[in-house]
């Protein structure tokens, strides 16, 4: 036979569990300790996050559950004030909450998240929602490792005979001349860092990766769908005065766009003006650096090789990595096609 009051206890534990989104054990602790909710002062912006409003793009944090748990009885007790360093107790005194969130950036922070939550005496400072970008622009782009394996008798890759190569992608802005005006070329090449194959194999593997897997074709194949480029110039930052991000896929279902190159890059003013004027840049891939010390005789020669279908490339829009932005670029380009080369 159940003890007197056990039914009421169970009902109260269930209410606490449902109200605050906590486990049965946590709800039991709340009930037995008879603690009240913490005296937290929450701004309208913080409360809006708890309703699922005003969320940054691609945010995956369960803010509704976060706010419920924050306000749960016993969730916040004694603390050290972030402002004065003295002790406080959210159970007995009004307490401010400063929540720092990472802001969305498609290249530096594609999946925003909470960074820190601090507590203070309400008399020391008010509650606040702050935003920050937690990542700096890389000085060098990330490495890319590719593998290749011959097929065995059954037509499957022979992993025992596999070879690999590690590359570091690079870009270089070139401004070529044409009868239709300046052509902002973004020459794309790689430097081989390590691997188990010869130079010719390395170059072929990289080109196959660009063409067959990432969709960078030759002039007759059209422009690579899903590729976008971001150009930041004269930012005012001493660490990253100019930088580029070259992406090869779009954001989709909360997944970040794939970046093939994101790094600080020296950009001439006239190249930036030409690229922004057109709203696009011509990405041309070469196996090695072009020009003095590399392959070829200059930017016009490189542009001509692209037009002849000798090197892969395509026009890439300067826009966000979204299908909506790509479609807007395509519409604008189609309207300008009669006057643009």
FIRO-949035 format. One record per residue (C-alpha): residue in one letter; x, y, z. Coordinates in pm, whole numbers, plus 32768, in hexadecimal, padded with zeros to 4 digits. Example, Ala and Ser with C-alpha at 12.3 -4.5 7.8 and 13.67 -1.06 7.14 Angstrom:
! residues 2
<r><residu>A</residu><u>84CE</u><v>7E3E</v><w>830C</w></r>
<r><residu>S</residu><u>8557</u><v>7F96</v><w>82CA</w></r>
! end
This chain:
! residues 341
<r><residu>X</residu><u>8000</u><v>8000</v><w>8000</w></r>
<r><residu>X</residu><u>809A</u><v>814F</v><w>7F9A</w></r>
<r><residu>X</residu><u>8102</u><v>823A</v><w>80AF</w></r>
<r><residu>X</residu><u>8034</u><v>836F</v><w>80F2</w></r>
<r><residu>X</residu><u>809D</u><v>8488</v><w>800A</w></r>
<r><residu>X</residu><u>815F</u><v>83AD</v><w>7F18</w></r>
<r><residu>X</residu><u>8064</u><v>83EA</v><w>7E00</w></r>
<r><residu>X</residu><u>8086</u><v>8561</v><w>7E2E</w></r>
<r><residu>X</residu><u>8200</u><v>8544</v><w>7E31</w></r>
<r><residu>X</residu><u>8201</u><v>847F</v><w>7CEE</w></r>
<r><residu>X</residu><u>8117</u><v>8579</v><w>7C4C</w></r>
<r><residu>X</residu><u>81F4</u><v>869D</v><w>7CB5</w></r>
<r><residu>X</residu><u>832F</u><v>85EF</v><w>7C33</w></r>
<r><residu>X</residu><u>8282</u><v>85B4</v><w>7AE7</w></r>
<r><residu>X</residu><u>8219</u><v>8722</v><w>7AD8</w></r>
<r><residu>X</residu><u>837B</u><v>8799</v><w>7B1A</w></r>
<r><residu>X</residu><u>8407</u><v>86AA</v><w>7A18</w></r>
<r><residu>X</residu><u>8312</u><v>871F</v><w>790D</w></r>
<r><residu>X</residu><u>8328</u><v>8891</v><w>7964</w></r>
<r><residu>X</residu><u>84A3</u><v>88AB</v><w>7965</w></r>
<r><residu>X</residu><u>8504</u><v>8796</v><w>7871</w></r>
<r><residu>X</residu><u>85E0</u><v>86E3</v><w>796E</w></r>
<r><residu>X</residu><u>8614</u><v>8574</v><w>79BB</w></r>
<r><residu>X</residu><u>8544</u><v>84B7</v><w>7ABD</w></r>
<r><residu>X</residu><u>866E</u><v>84B2</v><w>7BAC</w></r>
<r><residu>X</residu><u>869F</u><v>862A</v><w>7B8D</w></r>
<r><residu>X</residu><u>852C</u><v>866C</v><w>7BC1</w></r>
<r><residu>X</residu><u>8534</u><v>858D</v><w>7CF6</w></r>
<r><residu>X</residu><u>8656</u><v>8656</v><w>7D81</w></r>
<r><residu>X</residu><u>859C</u><v>879C</v><w>7D44</w></r>
<r><residu>X</residu><u>8468</u><v>871B</v><w>7DF2</w></r>
<r><residu>X</residu><u>851A</u><v>868C</v><w>7F20</w></r>
<r><residu>X</residu><u>85F4</u><v>87C0</v><w>7F57</w></r>
<r><residu>X</residu><u>84C2</u><v>88A0</v><w>7F3A</w></r>
<r><residu>X</residu><u>8594</u><v>89A6</v><w>7E8A</w></r>
<r><residu>X</residu><u>84F3</u><v>8ACA</v><w>7DDA</w></r>
<r><residu>X</residu><u>8550</u><v>8B4D</v><w>7C81</w></r>
<r><residu>X</residu><u>8688</u><v>8C2A</v><w>7C79</w></r>
<r><residu>X</residu><u>8650</u><v>8DA3</v><w>7C7D</w></r>
<r><residu>X</residu><u>86E0</u><v>8DE2</v><w>7B25</w></r>
<r><residu>X</residu><u>86A4</u><v>8F26</v><w>7A69</w></r>
<r><residu>X</residu><u>8682</u><v>8ECD</v><w>78F9</w></r>
<r><residu>X</residu><u>8675</u><v>8FCE</v><w>77E0</w></r>
<r><residu>X</residu><u>8569</u><v>8FC2</v><w>76D2</w></r>
<r><residu>X</residu><u>8678</u><v>8F4F</v><w>75DB</w></r>
<r><residu>X</residu><u>86DA</u><v>8E27</v><w>76B6</w></r>
<r><residu>X</residu><u>856D</u><v>8DCB</v><w>76EE</w></r>
<r><residu>X</residu><u>8535</u><v>8DDC</v><w>7575</w></r>
<r><residu>X</residu><u>864A</u><v>8CDB</v><w>7542</w></r>
<r><residu>X</residu><u>8591</u><v>8BFC</v><w>7636</w></r>
<r><residu>X</residu><u>845E</u><v>8C14</v><w>7556</w></r>
<r><residu>X</residu><u>852C</u><v>8BBB</v><w>7425</w></r>
<r><residu>X</residu><u>8525</u><v>8D21</v><w>73A0</w></r>
<r><residu>X</residu><u>8645</u><v>8DF3</v><w>731C</w></r>
<r><residu>X</residu><u>8729</u><v>8CC6</v><w>72F4</w></r>
<r><residu>X</residu><u>8862</u><v>8CEF</v><w>721E</w></r>
<r><residu>X</residu><u>8869</u><v>8C2F</v><w>70D9</w></r>
<r><residu>X</residu><u>88C7</u><v>8ABC</v><w>70F3</w></r>
<r><residu>X</residu><u>88B0</u><v>8AC5</v><w>726F</w></r>
<r><residu>X</residu><u>8881</u><v>8963</v><w>72F3</w></r>
<r><residu>X</residu><u>8867</u><v>89B2</v><w>7466</w></r>
<r><residu>X</residu><u>8720</u><v>894F</v><w>7510</w></r>
<r><residu>X</residu><u>86DD</u><v>8AA6</v><w>75A2</w></r>
<r><residu>X</residu><u>857F</u><v>8A4D</v><w>7616</w></r>
<r><residu>X</residu><u>860E</u><v>8931</v><w>76E9</w></r>
<r><residu>X</residu><u>8734</u><v>8A09</v><w>7757</w></r>
<r><residu>X</residu><u>8652</u><v>8B17</v><w>77E5</w></r>
<r><residu>X</residu><u>8573</u><v>8A1B</v><w>7894</w></r>
<r><residu>X</residu><u>869D</u><v>8979</v><w>793E</w></r>
<r><residu>X</residu><u>8733</u><v>8ACB</v><w>799C</w></r>
<r><residu>X</residu><u>85F3</u><v>8B30</v><w>7A51</w></r>
<r><residu>X</residu><u>85C1</u><v>89E2</v><w>7AFB</w></r>
<r><residu>X</residu><u>85BD</u><v>89D6</v><w>7C7A</w></r>
<r><residu>X</residu><u>871C</u><v>89A3</v><w>7CFD</w></r>
<r><residu>X</residu><u>87BD</u><v>89CD</v><w>7BA4</w></r>
<r><residu>X</residu><u>887F</u><v>8B00</v><w>7C16</w></r>
<r><residu>X</residu><u>88F0</u><v>8B3A</v><w>7D7B</w></r>
<r><residu>X</residu><u>8A2B</u><v>8BD8</v><w>7E06</w></r>
<r><residu>X</residu><u>8B14</u><v>8C80</v><w>7D0C</w></r>
<r><residu>X</residu><u>8C3B</u><v>8D6D</v><w>7CF1</w></r>
<r><residu>X</residu><u>8BD1</u><v>8EBB</v><w>7C60</w></r>
<r><residu>X</residu><u>8C71</u><v>8EF3</v><w>7B0E</w></r>
<r><residu>X</residu><u>8C83</u><v>906A</v><w>7B55</w></r>
<r><residu>X</residu><u>8CFF</u><v>9095</v><w>7CBB</w></r>
<r><residu>X</residu><u>8D86</u><v>8F3A</v><w>7D09</w></r>
<r><residu>X</residu><u>8CB9</u><v>8F1A</v><w>7E48</w></r>
<r><residu>X</residu><u>8BD2</u><v>8DF7</v><w>7E97</w></r>
<r><residu>X</residu><u>8A61</u><v>8DFF</v><w>7E43</w></r>
<r><residu>X</residu><u>8935</u><v>8D19</v><w>7E59</w></r>
<r><residu>X</residu><u>882F</u><v>8D0D</v><w>7D46</w></r>
<r><residu>X</residu><u>873F</u><v>8C5D</v><w>7E32</w></r>
<r><residu>X</residu><u>871E</u><v>8D8B</v><w>7F15</w></r>
<r><residu>X</residu><u>877D</u><v>8EC0</v><w>7E4A</w></r>
<r><residu>X</residu><u>8738</u><v>8F4F</v><w>7CF1</w></r>
<r><residu>X</residu><u>8845</u><v>8ED6</v><w>7C02</w></r>
<r><residu>X</residu><u>88AC</u><v>8F53</v><w>7AA9</w></r>
<r><residu>X</residu><u>8900</u><v>8E69</v><w>798B</w></r>
<r><residu>X</residu><u>89F7</u><v>8EC6</v><w>7877</w></r>
<r><residu>X</residu><u>89DF</u><v>8DD2</v><w>7756</w></r>
<r><residu>X</residu><u>8AEB</u><v>8DDB</v><w>7646</w></r>
<r><residu>X</residu><u>8A8F</u><v>8D35</v><w>74FC</w></r>
<r><residu>X</residu><u>8B60</u><v>8D03</v><w>73C6</w></r>
<r><residu>X</residu><u>8ACE</u><v>8DBB</v><w>729E</w></r>
<r><residu>X</residu><u>8A95</u><v>8D12</v><w>7150</w></r>
<r><residu>X</residu><u>8B9D</u><v>8D2F</v><w>7042</w></r>
<r><residu>X</residu><u>8B8C</u><v>8C44</v><w>6F15</w></r>
<r><residu>X</residu><u>8D06</u><v>8C11</v><w>6F11</w></r>
<r><residu>X</residu><u>8D8D</u><v>8C5B</v><w>706B</w></r>
<r><residu>X</residu><u>8C6B</u><v>8BE0</v><w>7142</w></r>
<r><residu>X</residu><u>8B64</u><v>8B2B</v><w>7072</w></r>
<r><residu>X</residu><u>8AC2</u><v>8A80</v><w>71A1</w></r>
<r><residu>X</residu><u>8A8A</u><v>8B81</v><w>72B8</w></r>
<r><residu>X</residu><u>8A90</u><v>8B09</v><w>7420</w></r>
<r><residu>X</residu><u>8A90</u><v>8B94</v><w>7582</w></r>
<r><residu>X</residu><u>8BE9</u><v>8BFC</v><w>75FA</w></r>
<r><residu>X</residu><u>8BC5</u><v>8C5F</v><w>7767</w></r>
<r><residu>X</residu><u>8ABA</u><v>8CA8</v><w>786C</w></r>
<r><residu>X</residu><u>8B1D</u><v>8D7E</v><w>7996</w></r>
<r><residu>X</residu><u>8A5E</u><v>8DEC</v><w>7ACC</w></r>
<r><residu>X</residu><u>8A74</u><v>8F34</v><w>7B89</w></r>
<r><residu>X</residu><u>89C9</u><v>8FE8</v><w>7CA5</w></r>
<r><residu>X</residu><u>88AC</u><v>90AF</v><w>7C0D</w></r>
<r><residu>X</residu><u>893A</u><v>91E5</v><w>7CB7</w></r>
<r><residu>X</residu><u>8A8C</u><v>91B4</v><w>7C0B</w></r>
<r><residu>X</residu><u>8A1D</u><v>9197</v><w>7AA2</w></r>
<r><residu>X</residu><u>88E7</u><v>914E</v><w>79D9</w></r>
<r><residu>X</residu><u>888E</u><v>901A</v><w>7910</w></r>
<r><residu>X</residu><u>88FA</u><v>9022</v><w>77A6</w></r>
<r><residu>X</residu><u>8910</u><v>8F57</v><w>7668</w></r>
<r><residu>X</residu><u>8A5F</u><v>8F85</v><w>75B7</w></r>
<r><residu>X</residu><u>8ADD</u><v>8F0A</v><w>7465</w></r>
<r><residu>X</residu><u>8C3E</u><v>8EAD</v><w>73FA</w></r>
<r><residu>X</residu><u>8CF4</u><v>8E04</v><w>72D9</w></r>
<r><residu>X</residu><u>8DD4</u><v>8D03</v><w>7383</w></r>
<r><residu>X</residu><u>8EB4</u><v>8CB1</v><w>725B</w></r>
<r><residu>X</residu><u>8FB9</u><v>8D85</v><w>71A8</w></r>
<r><residu>X</residu><u>8FFD</u><v>8D75</v><w>7034</w></r>
<r><residu>X</residu><u>9104</u><v>8C65</v><w>6FFB</w></r>
<r><residu>X</residu><u>925C</u><v>8CD6</v><w>6F8D</w></r>
<r><residu>X</residu><u>9275</u><v>8B9E</v><w>6EB3</w></r>
<r><residu>X</residu><u>9165</u><v>8AC5</v><w>6E17</w></r>
<r><residu>X</residu><u>911E</u><v>8969</v><w>6E97</w></r>
<r><residu>X</residu><u>91CE</u><v>883E</v><w>6E01</w></r>
<r><residu>X</residu><u>9117</u><v>8747</v><w>6D22</w></r>
<r><residu>X</residu><u>916E</u><v>85D5</v><w>6D1B</w></r>
<r><residu>X</residu><u>9104</u><v>84FC</v><w>6BF5</w></r>
<r><residu>X</residu><u>912E</u><v>8386</v><w>6BC4</w></r>
<r><residu>X</residu><u>912E</u><v>82A9</v><w>6A92</w></r>
<r><residu>X</residu><u>9129</u><v>8131</v><w>6A6F</w></r>
<r><residu>X</residu><u>9136</u><v>8050</v><w>6939</w></r>
<r><residu>X</residu><u>9017</u><v>7F61</v><w>68FC</w></r>
<r><residu>X</residu><u>9043</u><v>7DF0</v><w>694B</w></r>
<r><residu>X</residu><u>8FC0</u><v>7CCE</v><w>687A</w></r>
<r><residu>X</residu><u>8E63</u><v>7CF7</v><w>6908</w></r>
<r><residu>X</residu><u>8E5A</u><v>7E67</v><w>68A4</w></r>
<r><residu>X</residu><u>8E7C</u><v>7EE6</v><w>6A08</w></r>
<r><residu>X</residu><u>8F88</u><v>7FD5</v><w>6A89</w></r>
<r><residu>X</residu><u>90BC</u><v>7F18</v><w>6AFF</w></r>
<r><residu>X</residu><u>90FB</u><v>7FC4</v><w>6C4D</w></r>
<r><residu>X</residu><u>9242</u><v>7F0A</v><w>6C77</w></r>
<r><residu>X</residu><u>92D1</u><v>7FC1</v><w>6B4A</w></r>
<r><residu>X</residu><u>923B</u><v>8116</v><w>6B9F</w></r>
<r><residu>X</residu><u>9307</u><v>8255</v><w>6B7F</w></r>
<r><residu>X</residu><u>92C8</u><v>83AC</v><w>6C10</w></r>
<r><residu>X</residu><u>932C</u><v>8515</v><w>6BE2</w></r>
<r><residu>X</residu><u>9308</u><v>8644</v><w>6CC5</w></r>
<r><residu>X</residu><u>92D1</u><v>8799</v><w>6C27</w></r>
<r><residu>X</residu><u>92BA</u><v>8901</v><w>6C99</w></r>
<r><residu>X</residu><u>91CE</u><v>89C7</v><w>6BB7</w></r>
<r><residu>X</residu><u>9236</u><v>8B23</v><w>6B4A</w></r>
<r><residu>X</residu><u>9191</u><v>8C3E</v><w>6A8C</w></r>
<r><residu>X</residu><u>9226</u><v>8D65</v><w>69D3</w></r>
<r><residu>X</residu><u>9161</u><v>8E8B</v><w>6941</w></r>
<r><residu>X</residu><u>91B2</u><v>8EE9</v><w>67DA</w></r>
<r><residu>X</residu><u>910F</u><v>8FFA</v><w>670B</w></r>
<r><residu>X</residu><u>910F</u><v>8FA2</v><w>659A</w></r>
<r><residu>X</residu><u>90A8</u><v>9082</v><w>6479</w></r>
<r><residu>X</residu><u>8F98</u><v>902A</v><w>6380</w></r>
<r><residu>X</residu><u>8EC8</u><v>90DC</v><w>627B</w></r>
<r><residu>X</residu><u>8DAC</u><v>90E9</v><w>637A</w></r>
<r><residu>X</residu><u>8E7B</u><v>9187</v><w>648D</w></r>
<r><residu>X</residu><u>8F4E</u><v>9106</v><w>65AD</w></r>
<r><residu>X</residu><u>8F2A</u><v>8F97</v><w>660C</w></r>
<r><residu>X</residu><u>8F5E</u><v>8F53</v><w>6783</w></r>
<r><residu>X</residu><u>9004</u><v>8DFD</v><w>6788</w></r>
<r><residu>X</residu><u>9031</u><v>8D3B</v><w>68C8</w></r>
<r><residu>X</residu><u>9144</u><v>8C46</v><w>6871</w></r>
<r><residu>X</residu><u>9122</u><v>8B0E</v><w>6942</w></r>
<r><residu>X</residu><u>9248</u><v>8A26</v><w>6974</w></r>
<r><residu>X</residu><u>92DA</u><v>8946</v><w>6A81</w></r>
<r><residu>X</residu><u>9426</u><v>88FE</v><w>6B20</w></r>
<r><residu>X</residu><u>9474</u><v>8792</v><w>6B62</w></r>
<r><residu>X</residu><u>94DD</u><v>875A</v><w>6CCC</w></r>
<r><residu>X</residu><u>9509</u><v>85E1</v><w>6CE7</w></r>
<r><residu>X</residu><u>9493</u><v>8497</v><w>6C56</w></r>
<r><residu>X</residu><u>94EA</u><v>834C</v><w>6BB7</w></r>
<r><residu>X</residu><u>94CA</u><v>8395</v><w>6A44</w></r>
<r><residu>X</residu><u>9588</u><v>844A</v><w>6934</w></r>
<r><residu>X</residu><u>954E</u><v>85B2</v><w>68CB</w></r>
<r><residu>X</residu><u>9486</u><v>855C</v><w>6792</w></r>
<r><residu>X</residu><u>93A0</u><v>847A</v><w>685F</w></r>
<r><residu>X</residu><u>9379</u><v>8588</v><w>6967</w></r>
<r><residu>X</residu><u>930E</u><v>8688</v><w>6865</w></r>
<r><residu>X</residu><u>921F</u><v>8598</v><w>67BA</w></r>
<r><residu>X</residu><u>9183</u><v>852F</v><w>6905</w></r>
<r><residu>X</residu><u>9147</u><v>869A</v><w>6963</w></r>
<r><residu>X</residu><u>90AE</u><v>86F4</v><w>6814</w></r>
<r><residu>X</residu><u>8FCE</u><v>85BF</v><w>6822</w></r>
<r><residu>X</residu><u>8F5E</u><v>862D</v><w>697B</w></r>
<r><residu>X</residu><u>8F04</u><v>878A</v><w>6900</w></r>
<r><residu>X</residu><u>8E53</u><v>8718</v><w>67C3</w></r>
<r><residu>X</residu><u>8DAF</u><v>85CF</v><w>6824</w></r>
<r><residu>X</residu><u>8D61</u><v>8608</v><w>6994</w></r>
<r><residu>X</residu><u>8D3F</u><v>8780</v><w>69BA</w></r>
<r><residu>X</residu><u>8CAC</u><v>87D0</v><w>6865</w></r>
<r><residu>X</residu><u>8DAA</u><v>88C7</v><w>67D7</w></r>
<r><residu>X</residu><u>8D91</u><v>8880</v><w>6664</w></r>
<r><residu>X</residu><u>8E1D</u><v>890D</v><w>6522</w></r>
<r><residu>X</residu><u>8D92</u><v>8A37</v><w>6466</w></r>
<r><residu>X</residu><u>8C92</u><v>896F</v><w>639E</w></r>
<r><residu>X</residu><u>8C08</u><v>88CA</v><w>64DA</w></r>
<r><residu>X</residu><u>8B8B</u><v>8A11</v><w>656E</w></r>
<r><residu>X</residu><u>8BCF</u><v>8AAD</v><w>66BF</w></r>
<r><residu>X</residu><u>8BF3</u><v>89CF</v><w>67F5</w></r>
<r><residu>X</residu><u>8AA8</u><v>89CA</v><w>68B1</w></r>
<r><residu>X</residu><u>8AC4</u><v>8A00</v><w>6A26</w></r>
<r><residu>X</residu><u>8C13</u><v>8AB0</v><w>6A1B</w></r>
<r><residu>X</residu><u>8C1B</u><v>8C09</v><w>6ABC</w></r>
<r><residu>X</residu><u>8D2D</u><v>8CF8</v><w>6B21</w></r>
<r><residu>X</residu><u>8D44</u><v>8DFC</v><w>6C33</w></r>
<r><residu>X</residu><u>8E2C</u><v>8F25</v><w>6C0A</w></r>
<r><residu>X</residu><u>8E7F</u><v>8FFC</v><w>6D39</w></r>
<r><residu>X</residu><u>8F63</u><v>9123</v><w>6CF3</w></r>
<r><residu>X</residu><u>8FE8</u><v>9244</v><w>6DC2</w></r>
<r><residu>X</residu><u>8F3C</u><v>91BB</v><w>6EF8</w></r>
<r><residu>X</residu><u>8FF9</u><v>929B</v><w>6FE9</w></r>
<r><residu>X</residu><u>9088</u><v>916B</v><w>7099</w></r>
<r><residu>X</residu><u>9202</u><v>915B</v><w>70BD</w></r>
<r><residu>X</residu><u>91F4</u><v>8FDE</v><w>70C9</w></r>
<r><residu>X</residu><u>9110</u><v>8FAF</v><w>6F9C</w></r>
<r><residu>X</residu><u>9109</u><v>90EB</v><w>6EC5</w></r>
<r><residu>X</residu><u>908F</u><v>9021</v><w>6D99</w></r>
<r><residu>X</residu><u>9017</u><v>8EBB</v><w>6D7F</w></r>
<r><residu>X</residu><u>8F5E</u><v>8DC8</v><w>6CA1</w></r>
<r><residu>X</residu><u>8E83</u><v>8C99</v><w>6CD8</w></r>
<r><residu>X</residu><u>8E49</u><v>8BB0</v><w>6BB0</w></r>
<r><residu>X</residu><u>8D2B</u><v>8ABF</v><w>6BF0</w></r>
<r><residu>X</residu><u>8CCA</u><v>8991</v><w>6B20</w></r>
<r><residu>X</residu><u>8B73</u><v>893F</v><w>6BAF</w></r>
<r><residu>X</residu><u>8A42</u><v>89F2</v><w>6C37</w></r>
<r><residu>X</residu><u>89B5</u><v>89F9</v><w>6D95</w></r>
<r><residu>X</residu><u>88A4</u><v>88F5</v><w>6DA8</w></r>
<r><residu>X</residu><u>87CA</u><v>8874</v><w>6EC4</w></r>
<r><residu>X</residu><u>889F</u><v>8926</v><w>6FC6</w></r>
<r><residu>X</residu><u>89E6</u><v>889A</v><w>6F3C</w></r>
<r><residu>X</residu><u>8AFD</u><v>8991</v><w>6F00</w></r>
<r><residu>X</residu><u>8B7D</u><v>89D7</v><w>6DA2</w></r>
<r><residu>X</residu><u>8CBE</u><v>891D</v><w>6D4E</w></r>
<r><residu>X</residu><u>8DE7</u><v>8A08</v><w>6D33</w></r>
<r><residu>X</residu><u>8F0C</u><v>89AC</v><w>6C56</w></r>
<r><residu>X</residu><u>8FCF</u><v>8AE5</v><w>6CAE</w></r>
<r><residu>X</residu><u>8F9F</u><v>8BE1</v><w>6DC7</w></r>
<r><residu>X</residu><u>90CB</u><v>8CB5</v><w>6E23</w></r>
<r><residu>X</residu><u>9168</u><v>8E0D</v><w>6E2E</w></r>
<r><residu>X</residu><u>91B5</u><v>8E6C</v><w>6CC5</w></r>
<r><residu>X</residu><u>925C</u><v>8F9E</v><w>6C31</w></r>
<r><residu>X</residu><u>9167</u><v>903F</v><w>6B3D</w></r>
<r><residu>X</residu><u>91B0</u><v>915E</v><w>6A4B</w></r>
<r><residu>X</residu><u>90AF</u><v>9277</v><w>6A50</w></r>
<r><residu>X</residu><u>906D</u><v>9262</v><w>68D9</w></r>
<r><residu>X</residu><u>902C</u><v>90EC</v><w>68EB</w></r>
<r><residu>X</residu><u>8F33</u><v>911B</v><w>6A07</w></r>
<r><residu>X</residu><u>8E85</u><v>9233</v><w>694A</w></r>
<r><residu>X</residu><u>8E65</u><v>915E</v><w>6811</w></r>
<r><residu>X</residu><u>8DE4</u><v>902D</v><w>68CF</w></r>
<r><residu>X</residu><u>8CE9</u><v>90F5</v><w>6997</w></r>
<r><residu>X</residu><u>8C80</u><v>91B5</v><w>6861</w></r>
<r><residu>X</residu><u>8C26</u><v>9070</v><w>67B4</w></r>
<r><residu>X</residu><u>8BB2</u><v>8FC0</v><w>68EE</w></r>
<r><residu>X</residu><u>8C87</u><v>8E95</v><w>6892</w></r>
<r><residu>X</residu><u>8DE8</u><v>8E16</v><w>685C</w></r>
<r><residu>X</residu><u>8E70</u><v>8D20</v><w>675E</w></r>
<r><residu>X</residu><u>8F0A</u><v>8BFC</v><w>681C</w></r>
<r><residu>X</residu><u>900E</u><v>8B47</v><w>6746</w></r>
<r><residu>X</residu><u>90C3</u><v>8A17</v><w>67CC</w></r>
<r><residu>X</residu><u>922A</u><v>89D0</v><w>676B</w></r>
<r><residu>X</residu><u>930A</u><v>88B7</v><w>67DC</w></r>
<r><residu>X</residu><u>941A</u><v>89A8</v><w>684D</w></r>
<r><residu>X</residu><u>944C</u><v>8B1F</v><w>687F</w></r>
<r><residu>X</residu><u>941C</u><v>8BE5</v><w>673E</w></r>
<r><residu>X</residu><u>9510</u><v>8CE0</v><w>66B7</w></r>
<r><residu>X</residu><u>967D</u><v>8D1A</v><w>6717</w></r>
<r><residu>X</residu><u>9705</u><v>8BE8</v><w>67C9</w></r>
<r><residu>X</residu><u>95D2</u><v>8B1E</v><w>676D</w></r>
<r><residu>X</residu><u>9521</u><v>8AB9</v><w>662F</w></r>
<r><residu>X</residu><u>94B3</u><v>8BA9</v><w>651F</w></r>
<r><residu>X</residu><u>9507</u><v>8D08</v><w>64B1</w></r>
<r><residu>X</residu><u>9403</u><v>8DEA</v><w>6556</w></r>
<r><residu>X</residu><u>929C</u><v>8E31</v><w>65B2</w></r>
<r><residu>X</residu><u>921E</u><v>8E64</v><w>644D</w></r>
<r><residu>X</residu><u>92BB</u><v>8D16</v><w>63EA</w></r>
<r><residu>X</residu><u>920D</u><v>8C6D</v><w>650D</w></r>
<r><residu>X</residu><u>90BE</u><v>8D07</v><w>64AD</w></r>
<r><residu>X</residu><u>90EE</u><v>8C94</v><w>6347</w></r>
<r><residu>X</residu><u>9138</u><v>8B2F</v><w>63B8</w></r>
<r><residu>X</residu><u>8FF4</u><v>8B31</v><w>647F</w></r>
<r><residu>X</residu><u>8F2E</u><v>8BAB</v><w>634E</w></r>
<r><residu>X</residu><u>8FCD</u><v>8A97</v><w>627C</w></r>
<r><residu>X</residu><u>8F62</u><v>8991</v><w>637B</w></r>
<r><residu>X</residu><u>90C5</u><v>8933</v><w>63DA</w></r>
<r><residu>X</residu><u>90A1</u><v>8973</v><w>6551</w></r>
<r><residu>X</residu><u>8F70</u><v>8949</v><w>6633</w></r>
<r><residu>X</residu><u>8EC1</u><v>8A7C</v><w>66B9</w></r>
<r><residu>X</residu><u>8D7F</u><v>8B3E</v><w>66CD</w></r>
<r><residu>X</residu><u>8CDB</u><v>8C7E</v><w>6741</w></r>
<r><residu>X</residu><u>8C8E</u><v>8C7B</v><w>68B4</w></r>
<r><residu>X</residu><u>8BA6</u><v>8D7A</v><w>6958</w></r>
<r><residu>X</residu><u>8C06</u><v>8E5D</v><w>6A77</w></r>
<r><residu>X</residu><u>8AE3</u><v>8E05</v><w>6B57</w></r>
<r><residu>X</residu><u>8A6B</u><v>8D41</v><w>6C84</w></r>
<r><residu>X</residu><u>8A79</u><v>8BC4</v><w>6C64</w></r>
<r><residu>X</residu><u>8901</u><v>8B9B</v><w>6C39</w></r>
<r><residu>X</residu><u>8828</u><v>8B2B</v><w>6B17</w></r>
<r><residu>X</residu><u>8765</u><v>8C72</v><w>6B2D</w></r>
<r><residu>X</residu><u>88A3</u><v>8D41</v><w>6B00</w></r>
<r><residu>X</residu><u>891B</u><v>8C61</v><w>69E4</w></r>
<r><residu>X</residu><u>87CC</u><v>8C86</v><w>692E</w></r>
<r><residu>X</residu><u>87D6</u><v>8E01</v><w>6955</w></r>
<r><residu>X</residu><u>8936</u><v>8E09</v><w>68C2</w></r>
<r><residu>X</residu><u>88CC</u><v>8D2B</v><w>67A0</w></r>
<r><residu>X</residu><u>87A3</u><v>8E0D</v><w>6751</w></r>
<r><residu>X</residu><u>887A</u><v>8F46</v><w>675B</w></r>
<r><residu>X</residu><u>8986</u><v>8EA2</v><w>6685</w></r>
<r><residu>X</residu><u>8889</u><v>8E33</v><w>6582</w></r>
<r><residu>X</residu><u>8804</u><v>8F96</v><w>6568</w></r>
<r><residu>X</residu><u>8966</u><v>901F</v><w>6539</w></r>
<r><residu>X</residu><u>89DF</u><v>8F0A</v><w>644E</w></r>
<r><residu>X</residu><u>89C8</u><v>8FDA</v><w>630B</w></r>
<r><residu>X</residu><u>8AC5</u><v>90D6</v><w>6391</w></r>
<r><residu>X</residu><u>8BAC</u><v>8FF9</v><w>6462</w></r>
<r><residu>X</residu><u>8CBE</u><v>8F17</v><w>63E4</w></r>
! end
